[in-house]
């Protein structure tokens, strides 16, 4: 079975994406969690993940909302699925 690889981006003005990142990996799943400071930083991190073939999917925290998810999807040229957390 191929390892599923995804990133979860969380956004807060005090995050530093060069420092605020964690990896959880098992044979079946590789999860990268990255704290980004803003939408621009998120786009850069997402593109790097996709360009380096590190992920099969990108998940975003709810702070991005649908508009931010669309910006990132366009920025990475829809090369992997992008979704975001919605609170009910």
N, C-alpha and C positions, 0 to 999 in steps of 0.2 A: 504494500500500500504506500502510495506517495505521501510524503509529509505535507500536511496542510500548513501554510505559512500566512500569517496575517499580522498587520500592525494596528494598534489602537492609538490614535492621537488624541491627547487631552490638551485643552487650551486654557492658559492662564497667563496674565501679563508678567508674572514673576518666574515663569519657566525659562530654562535655558536648554535648548534641544541638544547642545553638545554635552551636557552634563546629566540632564534629567531623562534617562532612558534605562529600561530594564528588559531583560530577555528571560523568557520562560520557555524551555524547550524539552520536549519528549520525542521519542521516535515518531509519534503520530502528529504532533503539532508544535509549531514554532510560533510563539507570540512575542512580538516586540511592542513595548509600550513606550511612547515618546511624548514628553511634555513640550509643547510648543508655545511661544509667546503670543502669536497672532496668526492671522490667515496667511500672510506672506510666508512666514516661517513654516507653516504647515504645508504649503505648496512646495517649497524647497525640499522639505523632508520627504514628502510623498513621492516627488519626482525621483529623488535619489534612491528610495526604496525600489521603485519600479525599474529605473534604469539599471540598477545593480541586480535585478531579478531576485530580490529578497522576499517578495510577498506575492500571494495569490489574491489578496483582498485587503482593503483598508477600511477600518471602522473609525468613526469620529465620535467624540463626545457630543452631547446635546448642544453645547455652546455654538457649534458651527451652524446648526439649523440647516434647512434645505438649501438656502442660498450659498452657504460656505461649502456644502457638499458638492454643489453644482460647479463652483469655481475650481475646486480641487479636481473633480472629474474631468473638466475641460483642460486643466493645466497638465494632467498626466495623459491627455488624449484618449481617455476612456480605455486604457490598456488593462486595468484590473477593476473589478467592481468596487464602488465606494458607497458606504452606507453610514448612517448616523443614528445615535441613540435618541429615542423619543420618549418623553415622560408623559404618562396619561394622568 
